[in-house]
């Protein structure tokens, strides 16, 4: 008799119990909460969210291979990866209720925005093949699961799953990083999206890229390492918030 697969909630619970994961993510969450409490309550203008999203788009574009500067991204003069990241950032927070209601629809919309300039219409928002569709369904089940696991853990898993499974025809990195930020907003970790997790990943780029490879190829140890890395990346993303640093 085969052993039943663990439920999505049980998967999240098991990952949260791995050594160092909960404490690392809790430290990142405490740092974020301190910034939001000490500075954000007095400075919650919508422009700060827009600035954070723009910084995130510039960082995500660089990680996607863009050669555009932050100034070019701001001026709308960036190359194709930069324009893709900006398109996604413009609609990102509007997808919070979509993610809560239909995770697959939210992920499809992120890809449709990212690929709008470079793909045929029939490729936008659609998985590459049957295996990609299965991976997306499994990811949607994780997003719908009931679990006390930290929301930051779920955001990190969503990021790594999309980035490594590459379920779409293009721009999987942009979609992965946008989905991560979207989860953090939807789960009210960072409801106004003032941290810049994309900038955290860019600041740690060698570790970011090596840990994604480990997540893809390294089995349970690779997943564990990615979740430990995520706590550090989120802390660096808080440091990049416009609540902390002035606009570039």
N, C-alpha and C positions, 0 to 999 in steps of 0.2 A: 504494500500500500504506500503510495507516495505521500510525502508530508505536505500539507497545505501551505501555500505561500503566505508569509506574514501579511497582515493588513497594512495599508499605508500608514495608519496611525502608529502601529507597532514598529514599523521601520523608522519613523521619526523618533519614537521613544528610545529605540536601541541606539540610534546615532547620538542622541543627546546624552546618553549615558557613557559614551566613550571618554576615556581619560583626557581631561583638559579642555574638552569642547565646551561644556556648559560654563565653566569659569571664564574661559577666554571670551566667549560671546557676552557673558554678563558684564565683564569689564568694559567691553566696547559699548554696550547698552548704557552702562552707568556714565561713561564719558559723554555719550550723545545726550542723555537726559540732563546732565549737568549744564551743557552748553545751551540746550533749549530752555531750561529753567532760568539760568542766570542771565542769559542774553536775549533769548528768543521772545520771552514774554513782553519785553519792552520794545522789540523791533520785529514786528511780524508783517511788515509791508509786503504786498504781493511781489514787489520787485526783487525781494530777497530770494523768493522761490524761483523766479525767472532767472536770476543770476546763477543760482545753484544748478538749475537744469542746463543752462548754457555752458557752465564749466564742465558739467558731466558730459555733454555732447562733444565738447572739444577733446576731453580725455579719451572718451570711447572711440572717437574717430582716429586718434593717434594709435590706439591699440589695434584698430582695424587696418592700419597701414596708411592712414592719411599723412600727407606731407604738409598739410595746411597748418599755419600758425593759429594761435588762439585769436589773434586780431582778425585774421581772415575769416575765421568761423563767425566771429561777432558781426563782421561786415557783410556776411552772406556771400563771400567770395571764395569759399572753400572748395576743395575738390569733391569728387563724387562721394567718397566715404564720409566726408564732413557734412555734406548736404543731407545724406541719409540719416546721420546721427541727429542733426538738427530737426529734421522732419519728425523723427520719433519723439524727441524731447518736447516738441510743441504740443503734441496730443497726449503725452504720457499720463498726466494726472486725470484727464478725462476718462481714462480707461479703468480707474479704480473700481467703479461699480460693475463694469464688465468683467473684470477679473473675479470679483466676488460672486457673480452670477454664473459666468461661463468662462472658465480659465482658457479653454481651447480657443474661444472666440477672441479673447484678449491677445493671446500669443499670435494668432493669425493676423490680427490688426497691426500689431507691432511689425511683423514681417512685411505686410502690405505697404506700410509707410516706408520702411527701410529700403525695400526693393523697387519702389515705384518708378525710379528713374532708369533702372538697368534691366528689368525683367519683363517678360511678356505677361499679360494680364492673367493668363491661366496658371502661372507659377506663383502668383502673389498669395501669400497666406496659406499655401497648400504644402503638405509634407512631400518630400521627395519620392517616397516609396512606402510600401506597406510596413516595413520595419520602422521607418521614421514616424509613421502614423501611430504605431504601437507605443513607441517611446513617448510621444506627446500625450497619449491617453493615460499612460502610467504617471506622467508628470501632473496631469490634471487631477488624477486621483490623490496624489500627495497634497495638492493645493486644496482639495476638498476635505481632507482628513481632519478628524478631531484628535488633537494631541496637545499635551502641555509643553511640548518641545518649544524652544525659543523661536520666535518668528524670524530672527536673524539666521538661524539654522536653515529654515525653509527657504529663505531668500538665497542663501549660498548654494543650496542644492539646486534650485531652479536655474540659477546662473550656470553652474557646472554642467547640468544635464543638457541644456540647450547648446552651450558652447562645445561640448564634446560629442554629443550625438549628431550635431549639425543637421537638424531635421528639415531645414529649408534649403532652397536652391542657392541662397547667398546670404550675406550679412548676418550670419548666425551669432557672431560675437556682439554686434550692435544689439541684436534682439536679446541676447542673454543678459547683457549688462542693463538694458532698459527693464527687462522683466524683474531683475533683482531689485532695482529701485522701486518698481511698481509694487512688489510684494511688501517692501518696507513701509510704503505709504498706505497700502490697503490694510495691513495689519496694525496700523497706528503706532508703529515704532517711530516713524518720522512722517507724520501725517502731512506736513507742509513741504516735505521733501527738501529740507535745508542742508542735510549732509550731502557729500559728493562721493559716493562709493567708487564711481569710475576713476576719480582722481586718486583714491587710495590704491586701486589696482595699478594705475600708471606709475605711481611713486614706487611701487614694489614690483615693477614689471618683470624682472627675471624670475622672482619667486612666483608671481602670478602665472606666468606661462609654464614654468616647470611644474607647479602644483596642478594646473589643468591637465597637463600630460599625465601626471601621476594619477589623477582622478580617472582618466580614461583607461590607463594601462596598468595601474598598480593595484587593482583589487581593493580589498577592505582597507589595507594600509594607505592606499592612495586617497581614498575617500576621507579617512581620518585626518591625513595630513592637510587636505584641502579645507576641512572644517576648522582646523587649528589656524591655518593661514588666514581664513576669512575674518576671524576676530581681529587680527592685526590690521588687515586691509580696511575694515570698517572704522577702526580707530583713526587710521590715516585719513579716511574720508571725512570724518568729523573735523579734523584739523583743516581741511580744505573748504569748509563751509564759509559762505559769505558772512555768517555771524561771527566768524573768527578772524578772517583775513579780508582785507579790502579788495575791491574789484581789480582785476589785472589791467 
